[in-house]
Amino acid sequence: MPRPAIELADIFRQSGFARKHPLPRQQSRTIDAIMACRTPALGSHVDECGQCGQTRISYNSCRNRHCPKCQSLARAQWLAARRAELLPAEYFHVVFTLPEQIARLAFYNRKAVYDILFRATAETLLTIARDPRHLGADIGFFTILHTWGQNLHFHPHLHCVVPGGGFSPDQSRWIACRPGFFLPVRVLSRLFRRLFLASLEDAFEQDHLEFPGEIEGLRERQAFLDYLASVANVEWVVYAKPPFGGPAHVLEYLGRYTHRVALSNDRLLSIDSGQVSFRFKDYRVAGREKHKVMTLPEDEFIRRFLTHLLPPGFQKIRFHGFLAHRRRKDGLALCRYLLQTPAQELLPQPADYQELYAAVTGRSLRRCSACGAEAMTCVRITPPARYQVDTS
């Protein structure tokens, strides 16, 4: 795949943003990692063809999870593991979005509010699915956190991928949802709103929230409660997308969602006179008109990108119900028994980086570009410079 004409690393280098602005440690190290990715700073290895003697230098990756160049292999490994968990059922995609007022709190309290978002979403889906008025089943699903819109504004929302059914309370049968319909979104929205606001109030009472800058006035208890009341009677957006075409389409779709970063290099168009232009989709507009170009000053572009760095060690993909880690093995075995389907085999696990790269890209790193022989082998490794990579 050819290198994009412009990369995020180029913008960081040209702007000198980290030199001009004091940054938290994680942001500074992330910028350093992205700039160093696949450069001599991280070391390299030299491959040589055993047939014709052609040599190739490959620079190492930073492996930072916010780097747009370092997600393909991690995504392939994750999807390979998920393939064994697919069930012969209809799959649904449900999105839970925070209203703008709550997003303001989340901006200054990311870990606390993101955790509440995961918990409230999971409890909402599990509770409504268990209700015999709706599905009456124990379900399993996983959730993926995204914090951005296409224009890089802060927009926290959770993507949920759910099999359309679950097992009965006595675990004696599989209960499937109605074709094309999972759960009523209005019911989901209202329970989600209630659970989320209750947890947010608990976090306030336990002093787990901070109120700097523009939200300093919410430090007072009554002001905070009044603020929550202002969003307690408005509809929160819970959106159920059309069901997937089948289990095979789930992996194809998830490949575009699981390890995505706020902005990929292929969306960047230019950097000129301190202005960065990139492509985005305006979903408020239909048809081709939704494809637009946005131009921002370098510093504003970088500021927006940095707002989407996750707290160190934060898990952005989580599993719930019968797919939760402690229940997954037994839960999937029960589901397959009730659905009378055999366990699927895992995708063959590549033995090394080169095999994994070939599985992801369809191109072999062992193939010589000069003679075409599968004879490239590593003959020399160059260690990285004095540089520490933060992969958080």
ABEGO torsion letter per residue (X at the ends): XBBBABBAAAAAAAAGAAAABBBBAAAAAAAAAAAABGBAAAEBBBBBBAAAGBBBBBBBBAGBAABAAAAAAAAAAAAAAAAAABBBBBBBBBBBBBBAAAAAAAAABAAAAAAAAAAAAAAAAAAAAABAABAGBBBBBBBBBBABBAAGBBBBBBBBBBBBEBBBAAGABBBBBBBGBBBBAAAAAAAAAAAAAAAAAAAAAAGABBBBEAAAAAABAAAAAAAAAAAAABBBBBBBBBBBAEAAAAAAAAAAAAABBABBAAABABBBGGBBBBBBBBAABBEAAABBBBBBBAAAAAAAAAAABBBBGBBABBBBEAABAAAAAAAAAAAAAAAGBBBBBBBBBBABAAAAAAAAAGBBAABBAAAGBBABBBABBBBBBBBBBBAX
